[in-house]
Amino acid sequence: MHMFSTLTPIMQCFFSLSFHSMAFRWSLGNHENFALQIADATNFYITEKNRNDIKNGSILRLTTSPYQTAVGLHERIQSSSMDAKLEALKDLANASRDITFAQEFINLDGISLLTQMVESGTERYQKLQKIMKPCFGDLLSFTLTAFVELMDHGIVSWDTFSVAFIKKIASYVNKSAMDTAVLQRSLAILESMVLNSQDLYHKVAQEITIGQLIPHLQGTDQDIQTYTIAVINALFLKAPEEKRQVRLHCAHTEMAHILAQKQLRSIILSNVIRSPTPINDEMAHQLYVLQVLTFNLLEDRMMTKMDPQDQAQRDIIFELRRIAFDMEMEPNNSGSIEKRKSMYTRDYKKLGFINHVNPAVDFTQIPPGMLALDNMLYFARHHQDAYIRIVLENSSREDKHECPFGRSSIELTKMLCEILKVGELPSENCHDFHPMFFTHDRSFEEFFCICIQLLNKTWKEMRATSEDFNKVMQVVREQIMRALTLKPNSLDQFKSRLQNLSYTEILKIRQSERMNQEDFQSRPILELREKIQPEIMELIKQQRLNRLCEGTCFRKISSRRRQDKFWYCRLSPNHKVLHYGDLEESPQGEVPHDSLQDKLPVADIKAVITGKDCPHMKEKGALKQNKEVLELAFSVLYESDEYLNFIAPDKHEYCVWTDGLNALLGKEMTSDYTKSDMDTLLSMEMKLRLLDLENIQIPEAPPPIPKEPSNYDFVYDCN
C-alpha cells in the first residue's frame, strides 16, 4: 500500500513547506516510501480512515512507510546476531499496535515467520539459555508480544495455527519456572485461541489441564493470576454446545476432586480473594465469570423434569420421608396396600408437597426441576437436625399456618436460580462476584440450606397462612438481596447478616423508604410540587453538568479479548467543549482538560444515540450480542456524520452522561436516575417546606375568602 497516494491533501501540505528565510520550496522524492505519523506514545500512521483522529496541536513526523518498515523489520528479526534480533523484535512489538503496519507485515507472511520462530527458531537459543537467560526471556517475550498485537487486529484467523505451535505455547505455561512476561503472553494466547476457534479449543484442552494451571495461582502476580483464571473460564465457556453439559460436568468432577484436596478453591480464596493486594476490576470480572460458570453447572438439573415413573428418583422422596419421621422401610407384607398408601399420603402432606398422593409430580415444573429435590436431600442429610425440626414443627401447626416445606423448597430453589442467574452467560462488564461462594465446596446447596431456614423463620414472624405464601416469598427475596448487597465474606457472615434482617426490620426499612418517597395527593400539595419541580430539575441538570466537568475514564473493549486500554472524556468548565484523549492506564483522580488533546465543540453536536442504534454496536463481533453492553452504549453524532462512541463503565455513569449530554442540547433528561433523583429531592424539599404544618390536616380546597369589612377604621395610618 502506498501511503502517499492515500494522503495527497495532507502530504502536499506537509511537503510543500515554505521557509520564510529561504526563497525556494522543499520537495521529497520517492514519496511512496514515506508516510506521516503522530509523534506521541501511539505513533500511529495517518491514513484516510483515521485522519480525523489527529488531535489539535499534534506534531506530525515524517517516517518510512508502513510497507518499508515492515520489510525492514521482517529482515532484521531474521538476523544471526542475537542483539540485532532482540532490538528488531522489540521494535516489531511496538510497531504491531498500529493496524496499518500490521496489515503490511502480515502481507509479508510475518505471522508465519513468528510462529516458526516460536516452534523451532527459539530452540537454537535454548542452548544459550543458561549463560544468557535474560536475553532469551526478552527474545521470546517480544516475539509473543508482537504475535499477540498482530492477532488482536482480527486480520488473521486463529484456525490457521498448527498443533506444534499450540504445544510450544502450552509448554511455556506448563513449565514450573518461566519468565513472567512470557508466561503472561502465553496465557493470553491460549485464552484467545479458545475463545476464537472451536477447533483450537479441543487442541488446547488436550495440552492444558486445570491441575497444570493451579501453580500459577499461588504466586503474588495478580496479572498472572488473572490470565490463569481467564484461561480456565475460556475452557469452560467454549465447550462444544452439544457436549457442553457433559464436558462441564467432567471438568466439575475434576475440579471437585481438586477442591476436596483444598487446592483450587482454597488457593483462589487465600491467594486471590483474601490476598493483601486489592482486587482490580479485571480480576473481579474473571472471578465473577468463574462464579457464573460454576453455578451454570446446575442448569442441567434445573431444566430436568422428574419422571414420576422412575423408581430411583421416587426413592429420594421416600428418603426425605424416612429421615423426617425416623421410620424404617416397612416390609411389603406389613399392612394392607391401602393402609400404606394412606400413611404415605399423610406423611407427604406433612412434608409440604402439593401433590400428596404422588409428590414426584411437584418436580415436573422447570425450572427448578430436579435441582429442588437435590437441595432438599442435601439439607436433610447434611443439616438433619434443622430439617427434622422444620418438618415436625410445621406438622404440629394448624393446616392454615403450616409452612409447606416441599412447596417452599421448590419455589426457593427457583428464586435462588433467578438471583444467581443460573443458566445465563456472564456479562462482559460485570464485576459482581461474592467471596462467600468460594468458601465452600457445595456453596449453592449451603446457600439453599441457610435460606430455607430463613424462610421458615420469616413465616413464623409474619404469622403467615397458606394464602400469604407469595407475600412471604417476596419478603424472603428482599432479605436475601439486602444481605447479598453487603458482600459477606463467608456463609456464616451471610447467615449473621440475615439475622439482622428480620421481618420487623424489613418493615422498618420499608416504612422509612415509604416515608422518604411519600406522595401527597391533596390539591394544594400537588400545586406546590408542580411549582418547585422546575427548580429541582434545574438542580439535577447542574449536578449532571458538574459531573461531566469532572470527567470519566472509559474502557476500550475489543470483541476479541478484554484489554486494559482507556480513554478519558470531560466537559470544559464553561460547558462549551468536550475534551477527550487516550490514557495508558486508569487514572487515580481527575485528568486536567488541558492534557486531553482532542476537542469536540458542544455546538457541533447534533444528537445523542443510545443502545443498538450506536455505530459501534452495529459492528461485527460479540459485543452486539451482549445485552448489558448494549444498555451501556451511547454515541455523540457531530458534524460530517462523525461519531464519538462510548461504553459506560456502569449504569450510573451511563445515565449521568446521557442526561448531561441531553441537557447540553436542551433536551429532556429521561434516565431512571433522573426520575429517582427527582422523587428523592422533591420529597425532601416538600417535607422541609411543610415542616411547620406537621400534624396539621391540609384541606383539599383553600379556605373561602372572607367578605370585605364595612369599614377600614382598624387600619393604622403610618403617616
C-alpha positions in Angstrom: 0.0 0.0 0.0 1.4 3.4 -1.0 0.7 5.8 1.8 1.4 8.9 -0.3 -1.4 8.1 -2.8 -3.9 7.9 0.0 -2.7 11.1 1.7 -2.4 13.5 -1.1 -4.1 16.5 0.6 -2.2 16.1 3.8 1.1 15.2 2.2 1.0 18.1 -0.2 0.5 20.5 2.8 3.5 18.9 4.5 5.9 18.5 1.7 5.2 21.9 0.2 6.5 23.9 3.1 7.5 27.5 2.6 10.5 28.6 4.5 10.4 32.3 5.4 14.2 32.5 5.3 14.5 30.7 2.0 13.3 31.6 -1.5 12.6 28.0 -2.5 10.3 25.1 -1.9 11.5 21.8 -0.5 10.1 18.7 -2.1 10.5 14.9 -1.3 11.5 12.3 -3.9 10.3 8.7 -3.8 7.4 9.8 -1.7 5.8 6.3 -1.8 8.5 5.2 0.7 7.4 7.7 3.3 4.4 8.4 5.5 3.2 10.6 8.3 3.0 9.6 12.0 1.7 11.2 15.1 4.7 11.9 17.2 3.3 10.7 20.5 3.1 7.5 22.5 0.8 5.8 20.0 2.9 6.6 16.9 0.1 5.5 14.6 0.3 6.1 10.8 -2.1 8.6 9.3 -4.5 7.3 6.7 -7.7 8.5 5.2 -9.6 6.3 7.7 -8.0 7.8 10.8 -7.0 11.3 9.8 -10.0 12.7 11.8 -8.3 11.3 14.9 -5.4 13.8 14.6 -5.5 16.0 17.7 -5.3 19.7 17.5 -1.7 20.8 18.1 -0.3 17.3 17.4 3.2 17.1 16.0 3.5 15.1 12.8 6.7 13.4 11.9 8.0 12.1 8.6 8.9 8.4 8.7 9.3 5.4 6.5 6.1 4.0 5.1 4.4 1.0 6.8 5.5 -1.2 3.9 9.1 -0.2 4.1 9.1 -0.5 7.9 7.5 -4.0 7.6 10.1 -5.1 5.1 12.9 -3.8 7.2 11.7 -5.5 10.4 10.9 -8.7 8.5 14.6 -8.9 7.5 16.0 -7.7 10.9 14.2 -10.3 13.0 15.9 -13.0 10.9 19.4 -11.6 11.7 22.0 -14.0 13.0 23.1 -11.5 15.6 21.3 -12.0 18.9 21.5 -8.3 19.8 20.2 -7.2 16.4 17.4 -9.8 16.6 16.4 -8.7 20.1 16.3 -5.0 19.1 14.2 -5.8 15.9 11.7 -7.9 17.9 11.4 -5.0 20.4 10.6 -2.6 17.6 8.2 -5.1 16.0 6.3 -5.5 19.2 5.8 -1.7 19.5 5.0 -1.2 15.8 2.5 -4.0 15.7 0.0 -2.0 17.7 -0.8 0.0 14.5 -3.2 -1.7 12.2 -1.8 -0.1 9.1 1.7 -1.5 9.8 0.2 -4.8 11.0 -1.6 -5.3 7.6 1.7 -4.8 5.7 3.7 -7.1 8.0 1.0 -9.8 7.8 1.0 -9.5 3.9 4.7 -10.3 4.1 3.7 -13.6 5.8 5.0 -12.2 9.1 2.7 -14.2 11.3 4.1 -17.4 9.8 7.6 -16.2 10.4 6.9 -15.5 14.1 5.2 -18.9 14.6 8.1 -20.7 13.0 10.4 -18.8 15.4 8.3 -20.0 18.3 8.0 -23.5 17.1 11.7 -24.2 16.1 13.7 -21.0 16.0 13.8 -20.5 19.7 15.2 -24.0 20.2 18.5 -22.8 18.9 18.7 -20.3 21.7 17.7 -22.6 24.5 21.2 -24.0 24.4 22.3 -20.5 25.3 19.7 -20.0 28.0 21.9 -20.9 30.9 24.5 -18.3 30.0 22.2 -15.6 28.7 18.9 -16.3 30.3 17.6 -12.7 30.5 18.3 -12.2 26.8 16.4 -15.4 26.0 13.5 -14.4 28.1 13.3 -10.9 26.4 13.7 -12.5 22.9 10.7 -14.8 23.5 8.7 -12.2 25.3 9.0 -9.7 22.4 8.2 -12.4 19.9 5.0 -13.4 21.7 4.1 -9.7 22.3 4.3 -8.9 18.6 2.3 -12.0 17.8 -0.5 -11.0 20.3 -0.6 -7.4 19.0 -0.8 -8.6 15.4 -3.5 -11.1 16.1 -5.5 -8.6 18.1 -6.4 -6.7 14.9 -8.5 -9.6 13.7 -6.9 -9.8 10.3 -5.7 -13.4 10.5 -8.0 -16.3 11.5 -6.9 -18.3 14.6 -7.8 -21.5 12.9 -4.6 -21.4 10.8 -2.2 -22.4 13.5 -0.6 -25.8 13.8 -0.6 -28.3 16.7 3.2 -27.8 17.1 2.7 -24.1 17.8 -0.1 -24.8 20.3 2.1 -27.4 22.0 5.0 -24.9 22.2 2.8 -22.2 23.8 1.3 -24.7 26.2 4.8 -25.9 27.2 5.6 -22.3 28.4 2.5 -22.5 30.6 3.2 -26.0 31.9 6.8 -25.2 32.9 7.3 -24.6 36.6 9.8 -21.8 36.1 9.2 -19.4 33.3 9.8 -15.7 32.6 6.8 -13.7 33.9 6.3 -11.8 30.6 6.5 -15.0 28.5 4.0 -16.8 30.8 1.6 -13.9 30.7 1.6 -13.6 26.9 1.4 -17.4 26.6 -1.7 -17.5 28.8 -3.2 -14.6 26.8 -2.6 -16.5 23.5 -4.2 -19.7 24.9 -7.2 -17.7 26.0 -7.6 -16.1 22.6 -7.3 -19.4 20.9 -10.0 -21.0 22.9 -12.4 -18.0 22.6 -11.9 -17.5 18.9 -11.7 -21.1 17.5 -13.8 -24.1 18.3 -11.2 -26.4 16.7 -8.4 -24.9 18.8 -10.5 -25.3 21.9 -10.1 -29.1 21.5 -6.4 -28.9 20.9 -5.7 -26.6 23.8 -7.9 -28.7 26.1 -5.6 -31.7 25.3 -2.5 -29.7 26.3 -3.6 -27.8 29.3 -5.3 -29.2 32.5 -6.6 -27.3 35.5 -4.0 -29.1 37.6 -1.2 -27.6 35.5 -2.7 -24.1 35.8 -3.1 -24.2 39.6 0.6 -23.3 40.5 0.2 -20.0 38.6 -2.4 -19.0 41.1 -0.1 -19.5 44.1 2.2 -16.6 43.2 1.7 -12.9 44.0 1.5 -11.5 40.5 -2.2 -10.6 40.1 -1.8 -10.3 36.3 -0.6 -13.9 36.0 -3.4 -15.0 38.3 -6.0 -13.1 36.2 -4.8 -14.6 33.0 -4.8 -18.1 34.6 -8.4 -17.8 35.7 -9.3 -16.3 32.3 -7.9 -19.5 30.6 -9.9 -21.7 33.0 -13.1 -19.7 32.3 -12.4 -19.8 28.5 -12.1 -23.6 28.6 -15.4 -23.9 30.5 -17.2 -21.3 28.4 -16.3 -22.6 24.9 -17.0 -26.3 25.4 -18.9 -27.6 22.4 -22.6 -26.8 22.6 -23.8 -30.4 22.0 -21.4 -31.6 24.7 -21.3 -28.6 27.0 -23.1 -30.2 30.0 -21.0 -33.4 29.7 -17.7 -31.6 29.4 -18.6 -29.1 32.1 -19.6 -31.9 34.5 -16.4 -33.7 33.6 -14.5 -30.6 34.4 -16.6 -30.1 37.5 -15.7 -33.7 38.6 -12.0 -32.9 38.2 -12.5 -29.6 40.0 -14.4 -31.3 42.8 -11.5 -33.7 43.3 -9.1 -30.9 43.5 -11.4 -28.9 45.7 -11.6 -31.9 48.0 -7.9 -31.6 48.5 -8.3 -27.9 49.3 -6.3 -26.8 46.3 -8.1 -24.8 43.6 -10.8 -23.3 45.7 -8.6 -22.7 48.8 -5.9 -21.2 46.6 -8.2 -18.8 44.9 -9.7 -17.9 48.3 -6.4 -17.4 50.1 -4.1 -16.2 47.3 -6.5 -14.1 45.4 -9.7 -13.1 47.3 -8.0 -12.8 50.7 -4.7 -11.6 49.3 -3.3 -8.3 50.8 -3.3 -6.9 47.2 -6.6 -5.2 46.4 -8.6 -7.0 43.6 -8.6 -4.9 40.4 -11.5 -4.7 38.1 -10.2 -7.3 35.6 -9.6 -9.9 38.4 -13.1 -9.2 39.8 -14.6 -9.8 36.4 -12.8 -13.1 36.0 -13.9 -14.2 39.5 -17.4 -13.2 38.6 -17.2 -15.2 35.3 -15.9 -18.3 37.2 -18.7 -17.9 39.7 -21.3 -17.8 37.0 -19.9 -20.7 35.1 -19.7 -22.8 38.3 -23.4 -22.1 39.0 -24.2 -22.8 35.4 -23.2 -26.4 36.1 -26.6 -26.6 37.9 -28.5 -25.7 34.7 -28.9 -29.3 33.6 -30.6 -30.4 36.8 -32.6 -27.2 36.9 -34.1 -28.0 33.5 -34.6 -31.7 34.1 -38.1 -32.8 34.9 -38.7 -35.6 37.3 -40.0 -38.8 35.8 -42.9 -39.9 38.2 -42.4 -43.5 37.0 -38.6 -43.5 37.8 -38.3 -45.6 41.0 -34.7 -44.3 41.7 -36.0 -40.8 41.8 -39.0 -41.7 43.9 -36.7 -43.4 46.4 -35.2 -39.9 47.0 -38.6 -38.6 48.1 -39.0 -41.7 50.3 -35.6 -41.0 51.8 -36.8 -37.5 52.7 -39.9 -39.1 54.4 -37.7 -41.6 56.3 -35.3 -39.0 57.6 -38.1 -36.7 58.7 -40.1 -39.3 60.6 -37.4 -41.7 61.6 -39.2 -44.7 60.1 -37.6 -47.8 58.7 -38.7 -49.2 55.4 -41.7 -51.4 56.2 -41.8 -54.9 54.7 -44.1 -55.3 51.8 -46.4 -57.6 53.8 -46.9 -55.2 56.7 -50.4 -53.8 56.5 -52.6 -53.6 53.5 -51.7 -51.6 50.4 -54.4 -49.1 51.1 -53.2 -48.6 54.7 -49.6 -47.9 53.5 -50.9 -45.5 50.8 -52.9 -43.6 53.4 -49.9 -43.4 55.7 -47.6 -42.2 52.9 -50.2 -39.6 51.8 -50.4 -38.3 55.4 -46.6 -38.0 55.7 -46.2 -36.3 52.2 -48.8 -33.8 53.3 -46.7 -33.1 56.5 -43.7 -32.7 54.3 -45.5 -29.9 52.5 -45.8 -31.3 49.0 -48.7 -30.0 46.8 -49.5 -33.5 45.4 -49.9 -35.6 48.5 -50.5 -38.8 46.6 -47.6 -38.6 44.1 -45.1 -35.9 45.2 -43.0 -36.6 42.1 -45.4 -34.5 40.1 -44.3 -31.4 42.1 -40.8 -31.7 40.4 -42.1 -31.7 36.8 -42.0 -27.9 36.8 -38.9 -26.4 35.1 -37.2 -24.5 36.5 -36.3 -25.7 39.1 -36.9 -29.3 38.2 -34.7 -31.9 39.9 -32.4 -29.2 41.4 -35.0 -28.6 44.1 -35.1 -32.2 45.0 -31.3 -32.3 45.1 -31.3 -29.3 47.5 -33.9 -30.9 49.8 -31.9 -34.1 50.0 -28.7 -32.3 50.8 -30.4 -30.3 53.5 -32.0 -33.5 55.0 -28.6 -35.3 55.0 -26.2 -32.6 56.0 -28.4 -30.5 58.3 -30.5 -33.3 59.6 -31.5 -31.7 62.9 -32.6 -28.4 61.3 -34.5 -30.4 58.7 -36.4 -32.6 61.2 -37.1 -29.6 63.4 -38.7 -27.6 60.5 -40.8 -30.6 59.3 -42.0 -31.6 62.8 -42.6 -28.0 63.8 -44.9 -27.4 60.8 -46.6 -30.8 61.3 -47.8 -29.6 64.7 -49.3 -26.4 63.5 -52.8 -25.8 62.2 -53.1 -26.5 58.5 -53.6 -22.9 57.5 -50.5 -21.8 59.5 -48.3 -24.7 58.2 -45.2 -23.6 56.2 -45.1 -26.2 53.5 -41.5 -27.5 53.3 -41.8 -29.1 49.9 -43.5 -26.3 48.1 -41.2 -23.7 49.9 -38.1 -25.6 48.8 -39.2 -25.8 45.2 -40.1 -22.1 45.0 -37.0 -21.1 47.0 -34.7 -23.0 44.6 -36.3 -21.3 41.7 -35.8 -17.9 43.3 -32.1 -18.6 44.1 -31.6 -19.6 40.5 -33.1 -16.3 39.4 -31.0 -14.3 41.9 -27.7 -16.0 40.8 -28.8 -16.1 37.1 -28.2 -19.8 36.7 -28.1 -20.7 33.0 -27.2 -17.2 31.8 -23.9 -16.3 30.1 -21.6 -14.0 32.1 -21.8 -10.3 31.2 -18.8 -8.5 29.7 -18.7 -5.6 32.1 -19.9 -7.2 35.4 -17.6 -7.5 38.4 -20.3 -8.7 40.9 -18.7 -11.8 42.5 -19.5 -12.9 46.0 -16.5 -14.1 48.1 -18.7 -16.4 50.2 -19.4 -18.7 47.3 -15.6 -19.5 47.2 -15.6 -20.6 50.8 -17.4 -24.0 50.4 -17.3 -26.9 48.0 -21.1 -27.1 47.8 -21.8 -23.4 48.1 -25.2 -23.4 46.3 -26.5 -26.2 48.4 -25.3 -24.5 51.6 -26.8 -21.2 50.4 -30.1 -23.0 50.0 -29.9 -24.5 53.5 -29.4 -21.1 55.1 -32.3 -19.6 53.0 -34.8 -22.4 53.7 -34.3 -21.8 57.4 -34.7 -18.1 56.9 -38.0 -18.8 55.0 -39.3 -20.8 57.9 -38.3 -18.2 60.4 -39.9 -15.4 58.4 -43.1 -17.4 58.0 -43.4 -17.6 61.8 -42.6 -13.9 62.3 -45.3 -13.0 59.8 -47.8 -15.4 61.3 -48.5 -16.3 57.7 -51.1 -18.6 56.4 -51.2 -20.6 53.1 -52.8 -17.5 51.4 -49.7 -15.4 52.4 -47.3 -17.7 50.6 -46.3 -15.3 47.8 -46.0 -12.4 50.3 -43.6 -14.4 52.4 -41.5 -15.3 49.4 -41.3 -11.6 48.5 -40.0 -10.7 51.9 -37.5 -13.6 51.8 -36.3 -12.4 48.5 -35.8 -8.9 49.9 -33.9 -10.3 52.9 -31.6 -12.3 50.7 -30.9 -9.4 48.2 -30.2 -6.9 51.0 -27.8 -9.4 52.7 -26.0 -10.1 49.4 -25.6 -6.4 48.8 -23.4 -6.2 51.9 -21.0 -8.7 50.2 -20.4 -11.1 53.2 -17.0 -12.8 53.2 -18.4 -16.2 54.3 -21.6 -18.1 54.5 -21.6 -17.7 58.3 -21.3 -14.0 57.9 -24.2 -14.1 55.3 -26.3 -16.0 57.9 -25.4 -13.4 60.5 -26.5 -10.6 58.3 -29.8 -12.3 57.7 -30.4 -12.5 61.5 -30.3 -8.6 61.5 -32.9 -8.5 58.7 -35.9 -9.9 60.5 -39.4 -9.3 59.2 -39.7 -6.5 61.8 -36.6 -4.9 60.5 -37.8 -5.2 56.9 -41.0 -3.5 57.8 -39.0 -0.6 59.4 -36.8 -0.3 56.3 -39.9 -0.3 54.1 -41.6 2.3 56.2 -38.6 4.5 56.2 -38.3 4.2 52.4 -42.0 4.8 52.0 -41.8 8.0 54.1 -38.9 9.2 52.1 -40.9 8.6 48.9 -44.3 9.6 50.2 -46.5 11.2 47.6 -49.1 13.6 48.8 -52.2 13.8 46.7 -54.1 16.8 48.0 -54.6 19.6 45.5 -52.5 22.2 47.4 -49.6 19.8 47.8 -49.8 18.9 44.1 -49.8 22.6 43.2 -46.7 23.1 45.4 -45.0 20.1 43.8 -45.7 21.4 40.4 -44.3 24.8 41.4 -41.0 23.6 42.8 -40.4 20.8 40.3 -38.6 23.1 37.7 -36.2 24.2 40.5 -35.4 20.6 41.3 -34.9 19.7 37.7 -32.5 22.6 37.2 -30.6 21.4 40.3 -30.3 17.9 38.8 -29.2 19.4 35.5 -26.4 21.4 37.2 -25.3 18.3 39.0 -25.1 16.3 35.8 -23.1 19.1 34.1 -20.8 19.4 37.1 -20.3 15.6 36.9 -19.4 15.8 33.2 -16.9 18.6 34.1 -15.1 16.1 36.5 -14.9 13.6 33.6 -15.0 9.8 33.4 -12.5 7.1 32.4 -13.9 4.8 29.7 -12.5 1.3 29.0 -11.8 0.4 25.4 -13.5 -3.0 24.8 -12.5 -5.3 22.0 -14.8 -8.1 20.7 -11.8 -10.4 20.5 -10.4 -10.1 24.0 -10.5 -7.8 27.0 -7.8 -5.1 27.1 -6.7 -2.6 29.7 -6.8 0.4 27.4 -8.6 3.5 28.5 -9.6 6.9 27.3 -10.9 9.9 29.2 -13.6 12.5 28.4 -14.7 15.6 30.3 -16.6 18.8 29.7 -14.9 22.1 29.9 -15.9 24.4 32.9 -17.7 26.8 30.5 -19.7 23.9 29.1 -18.6 24.8 25.6 -16.2 21.9 24.7 -15.8 18.2 25.3 -12.1 17.3 25.9 -11.0 13.7 25.4 -8.0 11.6 24.8 -6.3 8.1 25.2 -4.7 7.1 28.5 -2.1 4.4 29.2 -3.7 3.4 32.4 -6.7 4.1 34.5 -6.2 7.5 36.3 -6.4 7.8 40.1 -8.1 11.1 40.1 -9.4 13.8 37.6 -7.5 14.3 34.4 -6.9 18.0 33.6 -8.7 19.1 30.4 -5.5 20.7 29.1 -3.8 17.3 29.0 -6.6 15.9 26.7 -5.6 16.9 23.2 -8.9 16.1 21.3 -11.7 18.6 21.4 -15.4 18.5 20.3 -17.3 21.8 20.5 -20.7 21.2 22.1 -22.2 23.5 19.3 -21.2 20.8 16.7 -23.1 18.0 18.5 -26.2 17.0 16.5 -27.7 14.2 18.6 -27.1 11.6 21.3 -27.7 8.0 20.1 -28.1 5.1 22.6 -28.2 1.3 22.5 -28.3 -0.8 19.4 -28.5 2.3 17.1 -24.9 3.2 18.0 -22.5 2.6 15.2 -20.0 0.7 17.4 -22.9 -1.7 18.3 -23.6 -2.5 14.7 -20.1 -3.8 14.0 -19.4 -7.5 13.7 -18.4 -9.1 16.9 -19.6 -10.5 20.2 -20.4 -7.1 21.7 -23.6 -6.7 19.7 -24.9 -10.0 21.3 -24.2 -8.7 24.9 -27.4 -7.2 26.3 -25.6 -5.4 29.1 -23.1 -3.8 26.8 -25.9 -2.6 24.6 -27.5 -1.0 27.6 -24.3 0.9 28.4 -23.5 2.1 24.9 -24.1 5.6 23.6 -22.7 7.8 20.8 -22.4 11.5 20.1 -23.2 12.5 16.5 -21.4 15.6 15.3 -20.7 17.4 12.0 -19.9 15.5 8.9 -21.7 12.5 10.3 -18.8 11.6 12.6 -19.4 9.8 15.9 -17.7 9.8 19.3 -18.5 6.3 20.7 -18.8 5.5 24.4 -19.4 2.4 26.5 -20.1 3.5 30.1 -18.4 1.6 32.9 -21.7 1.1 34.7 -25.4 2.1 34.6 -24.9 5.1 36.8 -22.2 6.7 34.6 -24.4 5.9 31.5 -27.3 7.8 33.0 -25.1 10.7 34.1 -23.5 11.1 30.7 -26.7 10.7 28.6 -28.5 13.1 30.9 -25.7 15.6 30.8 -25.4 15.5 27.0 -29.1 15.9 26.6 -29.1 18.8 29.0 -26.3 20.5 26.9 -28.5 20.0 23.8 -31.5 21.5 25.6 -33.4 18.2 25.6 -35.2 16.4 28.4 -33.3 14.2 30.8 -35.2 10.9 30.8 -33.0 8.4 32.6 -34.1 6.2 35.5 -31.6 8.1 37.8 -33.2 11.4 36.9 -36.6 10.1 37.9 -35.1 8.7 41.1 -33.3 11.9 42.0 -36.3 13.9 41.2 -38.5 11.8 43.5 -35.9 11.9 46.3 -35.1 15.7 46.1 -38.7 16.6 45.6 -39.9 14.6 48.6 -37.1 16.2 50.8 -38.0 19.7 49.6 -41.7 19.1 50.2 -41.1 17.9 53.7 -38.9 20.9 54.5 -41.5 23.3 53.2 -44.3 21.6 55.1 -42.3 21.1 58.3 -44.3 23.8 60.2 -47.5 22.1 59.1 -46.7 18.8 60.7 -49.7 17.0 62.2 -51.9 19.7 60.7 -54.6 18.5 58.3 -54.2 20.2 55.0 -57.6 20.8 53.4 -58.4 19.6 49.9 -59.6 23.1 49.0 -58.3 26.5 50.2 -60.5 28.3 52.8 -63.0 30.8 51.5 -62.0 34.4 51.2 -63.9 36.4 53.9 -66.2 39.3 52.9 -64.9 42.8 52.9 -65.4 44.7 56.2 -67.9 47.5 56.3 -65.1 50.0 57.1 -61.4 50.1 57.5 -61.2 52.1 60.7 -58.9 49.5 62.2 -56.2 50.2 59.7 -53.4 52.2 61.3 -52.1 55.2 59.3 -48.3 55.1 59.3 -48.1 58.7 58.2 
